[in-house]
Amino acid sequence: MAVITSPALLARRIGELRRRREALLDRQDRLRRGLPEWALEPLRLAGMTADEIRGLMSELSKAETEAGLDEVEGDLERVDSQLEEAEDLLLATPARSLDDVHTVLDLALDRLRGQVRTDPSDVFYDHGDARVLAFLERASEDLRGILAQAQRYAS
């Protein structure tokens, strides 16, 4: 990977990698749903011998390979590695402007939004996490407003 020293370009690269990762996860899910019923049976059965379970799991691995799941999982590993590299590089790249700071903040917020439950009826809802997300979103909106105002003054 070429060394990118602009937070904005790094954020764009990370966004592209995240979109690619989501597409791969969707493809993986579709392929898994398309597996024959017998391929899911090892996950449902109880009371089988270890040899019977191993045999069924071997058939499941073969079915996943034939469906292309191995290739998708390999692609996911490569994208995850590229994402980690780009995020590490972004963490090591100093912001040189408020736009850079805002870019990094928005990138972190996007990731946090995917992890924090904001619906109080959700079983995994945590008031503290949701509150931190709200504070960060507020900071991002305020910074966006300041930047927009500065651009209007500059024009």
Backbone bond lengths (Angstrom), bond angles and torsions (degrees), N, CA, C in turn:
res aa  C-N    CA-C-N  psi(-1)  N-CA   C-N-CA  omega(-1)  CA-C   N-CA-C  phi
1 M - - - 1.440 - - 1.527 107.96 -
2 A 1.333 116.12 134.83 1.456 121.21 177.55 1.522 109.14 -69.41
3 V 1.314 116.57 148.50 1.456 120.87 -179.16 1.530 108.90 -79.31
4 I 1.318 115.37 121.55 1.457 122.10 178.12 1.522 106.96 -106.81
5 T 1.324 116.67 129.96 1.464 119.20 -176.62 1.528 112.61 -113.17
6 S 1.299 117.38 11.63 1.459 121.19 178.60 1.528 108.95 -108.82
7 P 1.332 117.34 122.32 1.474 118.97 177.65 1.529 112.71 -55.97
8 A 1.321 117.98 -36.47 1.467 120.50 -179.94 1.534 110.85 -64.94
9 L 1.339 116.66 -43.76 1.472 119.59 178.87 1.526 110.89 -68.45
10 L 1.325 116.49 -38.43 1.470 119.68 177.34 1.526 110.36 -63.63
11 A 1.323 116.53 -41.87 1.467 120.06 179.17 1.525 110.59 -63.21
12 R 1.335 116.42 -39.90 1.472 119.85 177.73 1.523 110.42 -63.06
13 R 1.341 116.31 -42.88 1.477 120.77 178.92 1.524 110.50 -63.11
14 I 1.321 116.62 -42.61 1.466 120.69 178.59 1.523 110.32 -63.46
15 G 1.317 116.86 -41.88 1.471 120.49 177.45 1.517 111.86 -60.33
16 E 1.348 116.31 -43.04 1.464 120.25 177.67 1.526 110.89 -62.16
17 L 1.317 116.17 -43.82 1.473 119.97 179.89 1.528 110.97 -64.86
18 R 1.313 117.09 -39.52 1.471 119.69 178.09 1.520 111.11 -64.47
19 R 1.340 117.76 -41.00 1.466 120.18 177.49 1.527 110.53 -63.89
20 R 1.331 116.18 -40.99 1.474 119.68 178.13 1.522 110.60 -63.73
21 R 1.331 116.49 -40.27 1.460 121.23 179.20 1.529 110.42 -62.88
22 E 1.328 117.14 -44.05 1.468 121.09 178.51 1.521 111.19 -61.63
23 A 1.332 116.89 -40.80 1.459 120.69 177.88 1.528 110.78 -63.23
24 L 1.331 116.64 -40.87 1.468 120.32 177.96 1.528 110.99 -65.69
25 L 1.322 117.52 -40.01 1.463 120.47 177.89 1.520 111.07 -63.88
26 D 1.346 116.61 -39.37 1.468 120.04 176.86 1.529 110.56 -63.64
27 R 1.336 115.62 -43.11 1.474 120.04 179.03 1.525 110.50 -63.11
28 Q 1.332 116.45 -43.33 1.462 120.99 179.10 1.532 110.36 -60.46
29 D 1.319 116.54 -42.77 1.454 120.91 179.63 1.532 110.95 -64.10
30 R 1.331 117.24 -43.73 1.473 120.82 178.27 1.529 110.47 -61.67
31 L 1.337 116.59 -42.88 1.464 119.56 179.94 1.528 110.98 -64.46
32 R 1.321 116.54 -41.07 1.468 119.31 179.41 1.525 111.05 -64.91
33 R 1.328 116.43 -39.57 1.466 119.47 178.64 1.522 111.02 -66.48
34 G 1.330 116.06 -25.06 1.451 120.41 -179.36 1.522 114.34 -85.63
35 L 1.323 117.52 -3.90 1.468 119.86 178.18 1.524 109.74 -65.71
36 P 1.332 116.71 148.32 1.468 119.01 177.90 1.534 110.95 -63.79
37 E 1.314 116.21 154.63 1.469 122.10 -177.78 1.525 112.55 -54.37
38 W 1.335 116.69 -39.25 1.466 118.45 -177.14 1.527 111.23 -62.74
39 A 1.348 116.95 -24.92 1.456 119.74 -177.91 1.522 111.51 -69.84
40 L 1.310 116.65 -25.27 1.465 120.61 179.38 1.528 112.41 -89.78
41 E 1.314 117.03 -12.62 1.461 121.55 -175.43 1.526 114.68 -56.98
42 P 1.350 120.26 -38.36 1.471 118.68 -179.78 1.522 112.96 -58.45
43 L 1.301 115.62 -26.89 1.459 118.55 179.97 1.529 111.83 -77.31
44 R 1.323 117.56 -18.23 1.459 121.89 -176.34 1.538 113.59 -100.93
45 L 1.294 115.59 -23.68 1.464 118.63 -172.04 1.526 112.46 -81.25
46 A 1.309 113.89 146.27 1.470 120.43 174.84 1.524 107.28 -133.99
47 G 1.318 115.17 155.20 1.462 119.10 177.72 1.519 114.21 82.19
48 M 1.313 118.25 14.07 1.459 120.57 178.94 1.522 108.87 -91.98
49 T 1.290 115.09 159.67 1.458 119.18 176.44 1.521 109.14 -75.97
50 A 1.320 115.36 162.30 1.459 120.24 179.95 1.532 110.83 -61.10
51 D 1.333 117.31 -39.01 1.465 120.59 179.44 1.526 111.47 -65.44
52 E 1.333 116.67 -39.75 1.467 120.18 178.48 1.533 110.71 -64.11
53 I 1.320 115.80 -42.36 1.464 119.87 179.91 1.527 110.03 -65.64
54 R 1.342 116.91 -43.62 1.468 120.33 178.28 1.530 111.06 -60.42
55 G 1.314 116.71 -40.64 1.467 120.59 179.31 1.519 111.48 -63.02
56 L 1.318 115.89 -45.43 1.460 119.24 179.14 1.529 111.48 -66.57
57 M 1.317 116.61 -38.06 1.469 119.91 179.00 1.529 110.18 -66.53
58 S 1.316 117.38 -35.20 1.453 120.89 177.13 1.530 109.73 -63.99
59 E 1.336 116.09 -42.12 1.459 119.92 177.37 1.529 110.56 -64.93
60 L 1.326 116.53 -37.64 1.456 120.82 178.10 1.527 109.90 -62.81
61 S 1.333 117.67 -44.56 1.466 121.25 178.61 1.524 110.80 -60.27
62 K 1.322 115.88 -41.49 1.458 120.30 178.94 1.531 110.46 -63.85
63 A 1.322 116.50 -43.17 1.472 120.38 179.82 1.529 110.72 -64.82
64 E 1.334 117.09 -40.03 1.469 120.42 178.68 1.523 110.72 -64.82
65 T 1.324 117.03 -40.38 1.458 121.26 178.44 1.526 110.01 -63.39
66 E 1.327 116.25 -45.80 1.460 120.40 -179.76 1.530 111.22 -64.42
67 A 1.321 117.75 -32.98 1.465 121.23 179.76 1.529 112.05 -77.02
68 G 1.331 117.84 -12.24 1.459 121.35 179.57 1.518 113.93 94.77
69 L 1.331 117.23 10.16 1.463 119.87 -178.83 1.525 112.71 -66.73
70 D 1.312 117.80 -34.08 1.470 120.53 178.51 1.528 110.75 -60.76
71 E 1.332 116.01 -41.45 1.461 120.77 179.76 1.535 110.34 -65.40
72 V 1.325 116.67 -42.69 1.468 120.77 179.72 1.524 110.06 -64.38
73 E 1.322 117.40 -42.44 1.463 120.46 179.63 1.533 111.09 -64.61
74 G 1.319 117.21 -36.59 1.460 120.94 175.70 1.525 111.17 -64.90
75 D 1.343 115.68 -42.90 1.463 120.12 177.03 1.525 110.74 -61.89
76 L 1.333 116.51 -41.16 1.468 120.68 178.51 1.522 111.18 -61.44
77 E 1.317 116.98 -42.58 1.468 120.47 178.78 1.531 111.00 -62.11
78 R 1.343 116.52 -41.22 1.466 120.06 179.37 1.532 110.79 -66.02
79 V 1.323 117.09 -43.45 1.464 120.45 179.61 1.527 110.42 -65.03
80 D 1.330 116.78 -42.57 1.466 120.01 177.77 1.523 111.22 -59.85
81 S 1.316 116.43 -39.89 1.463 120.58 178.64 1.528 110.58 -65.82
82 Q 1.325 117.10 -43.88 1.459 121.15 178.48 1.528 111.03 -63.91
83 L 1.326 115.89 -39.10 1.461 120.44 177.61 1.521 111.22 -61.84
84 E 1.308 115.57 -45.94 1.461 120.03 179.77 1.527 110.88 -61.76
85 E 1.334 117.10 -42.40 1.460 120.73 178.47 1.526 111.09 -61.90
86 A 1.334 116.43 -45.42 1.463 120.16 -178.88 1.530 111.12 -65.86
87 E 1.343 116.70 -40.26 1.463 119.77 178.16 1.525 111.17 -66.35
88 D 1.328 117.32 -39.52 1.466 120.64 176.81 1.530 110.71 -61.95
89 L 1.322 115.45 -42.08 1.461 120.12 178.84 1.530 110.53 -65.02
90 L 1.321 117.25 -40.50 1.462 120.87 177.73 1.529 110.82 -62.89
91 L 1.322 116.59 -40.90 1.460 119.93 178.24 1.527 112.05 -63.83
92 A 1.318 116.55 -29.27 1.463 120.86 -178.55 1.535 112.70 -90.12
93 T 1.339 116.78 -7.61 1.463 120.84 -177.79 1.524 109.39 -96.30
94 P 1.321 117.04 117.44 1.469 118.92 -179.49 1.525 111.65 -70.22
95 A 1.336 115.54 143.56 1.462 121.01 175.02 1.522 108.47 -74.49
96 R 1.308 116.18 137.04 1.459 120.70 -178.90 1.530 112.13 -110.60
97 S 1.338 115.48 -1.11 1.464 119.40 -179.90 1.524 108.97 -155.98
98 L 1.328 114.74 168.08 1.472 119.13 175.56 1.518 110.80 -65.61
99 D 1.331 117.19 -31.57 1.469 120.04 175.64 1.527 110.71 -60.74
100 D 1.331 116.52 -41.64 1.470 120.77 177.60 1.525 110.79 -62.57
101 V 1.326 115.88 -43.34 1.471 120.50 179.07 1.525 109.36 -61.22
102 H 1.334 115.89 -44.48 1.469 119.97 -179.46 1.523 111.14 -64.16
103 T 1.314 116.88 -39.28 1.468 121.43 178.55 1.527 110.90 -60.01
104 V 1.320 115.91 -46.87 1.467 120.25 -179.85 1.529 110.71 -65.60
105 L 1.325 116.48 -41.82 1.465 120.91 179.14 1.525 110.68 -61.90
106 D 1.330 117.22 -45.04 1.470 120.03 178.84 1.524 111.91 -63.80
107 L 1.314 116.71 -37.88 1.464 120.56 178.19 1.526 110.31 -63.02
108 A 1.327 116.27 -45.22 1.468 120.28 178.13 1.526 110.50 -64.01
109 L 1.328 116.83 -40.00 1.462 120.41 179.15 1.525 111.71 -63.17
110 D 1.328 116.83 -42.16 1.469 119.58 178.19 1.519 111.02 -57.64
111 R 1.303 115.70 -43.17 1.467 120.00 -179.72 1.529 110.80 -67.92
112 L 1.327 115.92 -42.35 1.459 120.51 -179.48 1.532 111.26 -65.62
113 R 1.341 117.32 -38.32 1.466 120.69 178.51 1.525 111.38 -59.26
114 G 1.317 116.48 -33.17 1.464 120.38 179.20 1.523 113.01 -73.95
115 Q 1.326 117.41 -14.10 1.460 120.82 -176.40 1.521 113.75 -109.72
116 V 1.333 117.12 -24.76 1.457 120.62 -174.31 1.528 109.69 -99.48
117 R 1.296 115.68 129.78 1.462 121.89 176.63 1.515 108.88 -83.70
118 T 1.337 116.86 128.76 1.457 120.49 -178.24 1.517 112.53 -109.93
119 D 1.320 117.61 -3.58 1.463 121.75 178.50 1.520 108.80 -93.34
120 P 1.331 118.02 114.67 1.472 120.59 -178.22 1.531 113.94 -58.10
121 S 1.331 117.59 -20.45 1.469 118.94 179.01 1.530 112.32 -84.65
122 D 1.330 117.26 -7.59 1.457 121.50 176.93 1.527 109.27 -71.98
123 V 1.314 116.04 136.21 1.460 121.70 -178.78 1.527 111.71 -58.43
124 F 1.321 117.20 -33.23 1.456 121.53 -176.45 1.530 113.09 -92.89
125 Y 1.320 116.96 7.93 1.466 121.10 -180.00 1.520 110.41 -62.34
126 D 1.326 115.44 134.88 1.460 122.06 175.83 1.523 106.66 -131.04
127 H 1.323 116.25 116.32 1.458 121.02 -176.01 1.528 111.20 -56.65
128 G 1.318 117.52 -42.46 1.464 121.20 -178.98 1.515 112.19 -62.29
129 D 1.340 117.45 -45.85 1.467 121.08 178.78 1.524 110.91 -63.69
130 A 1.322 116.62 -43.45 1.459 120.73 179.81 1.532 110.75 -63.13
131 R 1.303 116.04 -36.10 1.467 120.71 179.52 1.535 110.76 -68.39
132 V 1.328 117.43 -43.23 1.474 120.71 177.02 1.527 109.38 -59.95
133 L 1.327 117.19 -43.70 1.458 120.97 178.27 1.530 110.07 -59.72
134 A 1.335 117.23 -43.67 1.468 120.43 178.89 1.526 111.54 -61.59
135 F 1.337 117.50 -41.72 1.465 120.39 178.05 1.531 111.28 -61.79
136 L 1.321 115.97 -44.61 1.463 119.70 -179.06 1.526 111.41 -67.27
137 E 1.329 117.02 -38.25 1.460 119.96 177.00 1.527 110.27 -63.77
138 R 1.313 116.19 -40.68 1.473 120.71 177.26 1.528 110.38 -61.18
139 A 1.331 117.33 -45.70 1.465 120.96 178.82 1.525 110.58 -60.41
140 S 1.309 117.37 -40.55 1.457 121.64 179.75 1.524 110.59 -65.55
141 E 1.331 116.77 -43.62 1.470 120.05 178.56 1.526 110.62 -63.65
142 D 1.337 117.11 -42.95 1.468 120.24 178.69 1.526 110.96 -62.09
143 L 1.309 116.33 -44.09 1.463 120.32 179.23 1.524 110.32 -63.89
144 R 1.328 117.59 -40.65 1.467 121.29 177.65 1.535 109.60 -60.35
145 G 1.336 117.27 -42.31 1.459 121.30 178.73 1.517 112.02 -64.12
146 I 1.313 117.22 -43.14 1.473 121.58 178.44 1.524 110.02 -62.02
147 L 1.330 116.34 -43.43 1.467 120.05 179.64 1.520 111.13 -64.57
148 A 1.326 117.38 -41.72 1.469 121.18 179.61 1.528 110.01 -64.21
149 Q 1.330 116.38 -41.43 1.463 120.51 179.11 1.538 110.41 -64.68
150 A 1.318 117.08 -42.08 1.466 120.82 178.61 1.533 110.88 -62.96
151 Q 1.322 116.64 -37.40 1.476 119.82 178.62 1.530 110.66 -68.36
152 R 1.336 117.29 -37.16 1.468 120.13 177.78 1.525 110.07 -64.13
153 Y 1.331 116.48 -41.46 1.466 120.57 179.72 1.537 110.73 -66.76
154 A 1.309 116.18 -35.06 1.458 120.38 -178.74 1.528 111.85 -72.25
155 S 1.323 116.55 -24.56 1.479 120.16 -176.85 1.482 113.52 -77.33
